[in-house]
Amino acid sequence: MRKDKGMNGDADRLPMLTWIMFLKFLDDVEMEQETKALLKRQTYRPAIAAPYRWRDWAKNQNLTGDDLLAFINNEKCTLPDGTEGAGLFYHLRGLQSESGRERKDVVATVFRGVTNRMINGYLLRDVVNKIDSIHFTSTEEIYTLSHLYESILKEMRDASGDAGEFYTPRPVVKFMVQMLNPQLGETILDPAAGTGGFLVEAFEQLRKQAQNVEQYDTLQQSSIYGGEAKNLPYLLCQMNLLLHGLEFPNIDSGNSLRTPLRDIGDRDRVDIIVTNPPFGGEEERGILNNFPEDMRTAETALLFLQLIMRRLKRAKPGARGGRAAVVVPNGTLFADGIAARIKEMMLKEYNLHTIVRLPDGVFEPYTSIPSNLLFFEQGKPTQDVWFYEIQPPAERKKYSKTKPMQFDEFAGCIAWWSDRSENENAWRIPAAEILQYDAGGKLLSANLDRKNPNRRNDAEHTDPAEAIAAILKKEQQIMELMTEIQHLIGAEKEVAA
């Protein structure tokens, strides 16, 4: 189990909104599918049966106050139809299909990690009524809601400030997936899926390629895979993918690092991995034991890099090897010791063909640490590493929360990608220059933190007074946010009293 900070403040209240939206959306989708099945004279089996469907209890205005709380929270209660039975959450957690790969299994997994935090049944009734007024039936409404939902996810991340876990900006997500160019029939994995941004983007690109029933089945059943160990992001990921049209999100709710690397075989390998793994976390000793003894480290990002390399498909004659795009902090590029050995393995056994250096501020307000995108492929060793430096617009030195990076600022890199030559933004370094050994053949370093030789690095000439002012500003923002959270918690306690 990963030990990092949990969400608090406003973010801690999100589960209440998301599980209600989840059940409302699911019922609307299932009513629509049930109608289509009736028109075709087919039998339809919903994931949630009466009297636990949204329409059975959420629309029942007589079910409110303590009775509503008892129905949702208790192990045994009086159901909306007047019979006695398991409460809503207990019922949903116990759902199970024969195959273990149906929508009801997704529902069960989601609700094993959800609790109802609202203690006032009358206020809960008001929230349920508000959500019930939204109808997730038309394609246009679902499309609009999905974008609204993504903005809620982003605001949740803004409020959380979760150490080592950052909301990946949409332009970065779109660029990474587009450069990987997933094709229908390939398998795509994000082992640190978070709220599902990379998987949604990959799904959208694959959906454009599905032209018939067989291709649609491939898209739905054997294309998108993920892993997310934290309960709240797991729920958000499931709903995000459902909102975008994936009928059975295949998201593992366990720690993706829990399987020993030696036990990962060919059947566990995938065509594409695209991810922004957490960094700076601390794994339990049992997790570290899953890695080779000389590759064990407390740095979560380095453990994920090993996992990603292991899970890429092997290249076979006439077939391409698996390929990956991974967000890493600057520290990963220049770190020595175990980090150097991991990078040595990547350079010798994989083709690390491109490192895209992102500008400062891309991940604001979560961190000011510079980040990079690694693109590598299984099948042959690295000959040259190409570097491409993305520059912010001329009118400012860095991005910010209010002035974020835009996708069109990747245009130069996209145009250069398939027809490479050195220019003011692009340069290459032979792998032999990156790997440094002593006279006895011992690895000394594998420094990938290479500056653009064609451009002055402004960061090296930062005025000390400017750096101090920036630190003080960040501290002030943190204090203001903590004060707001403290007021919110105090207000909730007053309501509860």
DAURBEL-V200875 format. One record per backbone hydrogen bond with DSSP energy under -1.0 kcal/mol. CO is the residue of the C=O (numbers start at 0). NH is the residue of the N-H. Records with the same first field share a line. If there is no record, write none. Layout:
BEGIN
CO: NH  NH
END
This chain:
BEGIN
7: 10
9: 12
10: 13
13: 17
14: 18
15: 19
16: 20
17: 21
18: 22
19: 23
20: 24
21: 25
22: 26
23: 27
24: 28
25: 29
26: 30
27: 31
28: 32
29: 33
30: 34
31: 35
32: 36
33: 37
34: 38
35: 39
36: 41
37: 40
48: 51
52: 55  56
53: 57
58: 60
59: 62
61: 63
63: 66
64: 68
65: 69
66: 70
67: 71
68: 72
69: 73
70: 87
71: 88
76: 84
78: 81
82: 78
84: 76
86: 90
87: 91
88: 92
91: 94
101: 104  105
102: 106
103: 107
104: 108
105: 109
106: 110
107: 111
109: 112
119: 123
120: 124
121: 125
122: 126
123: 127
124: 128
125: 129
126: 130
127: 131
130: 133
134: 136
137: 141
138: 142
139: 143
140: 144
141: 145
142: 146
143: 147
144: 148
145: 149
146: 150
147: 151
148: 152
149: 153
150: 154
151: 155
152: 156
153: 157
154: 158
155: 159
156: 160
161: 164
163: 278
168: 172
169: 173
170: 174
171: 175
172: 176
173: 177
174: 178
175: 179
176: 180
182: 185
186: 271
187: 224
188: 273
189: 226
192: 195
195: 199
196: 200
197: 201
198: 202
199: 203
200: 204
201: 205
202: 206
203: 207
205: 208
211: 215
212: 216
213: 217
214: 218
215: 219
216: 220
217: 221
222: 187
224: 189
225: 251
226: 192
229: 233
230: 234
231: 235
232: 236
233: 237
234: 238
235: 239
236: 240
237: 241
238: 242
239: 243
240: 245
241: 244
248: 250
249: 225
251: 227
254: 257
259: 262
260: 263
264: 267
265: 268
269: 312
270: 322
271: 188
272: 324
274: 326
281: 2
283: 286  287
284: 288
286: 289
287: 290
289: 260
291: 294
298: 302
299: 303
300: 304
301: 305
302: 306
303: 307
304: 308
305: 309
306: 310
310: 269
312: 321
315: 318
321: 377
322: 272
323: 375
324: 274
325: 373
327: 371
328: 331
329: 332  333
330: 334
332: 447
335: 338
336: 340
337: 341
338: 342
339: 343
340: 344
341: 345
342: 346
343: 347
344: 348
345: 349
346: 381
349: 351
350: 352  376
352: 385
353: 374
354: 387
355: 372
356: 389
358: 361
359: 398
360: 363
362: 365  366
369: 329
370: 357
371: 327
372: 355
373: 325
374: 353
375: 323
376: 350
382: 430
384: 428
385: 354
386: 426
387: 356
392: 395
402: 399
405: 408
406: 409
407: 410
409: 413
410: 414
411: 415
412: 416
415: 418
424: 388
425: 422
426: 386
428: 384
429: 432
430: 434
435: 443  444
437: 440
441: 437
444: 435
447: 449
451: 454
456: 459
457: 460
462: 466
463: 467
464: 468
465: 469
466: 470
467: 471
468: 472
469: 473
470: 474
471: 475
472: 476
473: 477
474: 478
475: 479
476: 480
477: 481
478: 482
479: 483
480: 484
481: 485
482: 486
483: 487
484: 488
485: 489
486: 490
487: 491
488: 492
489: 493
490: 494
491: 495
492: 496
END
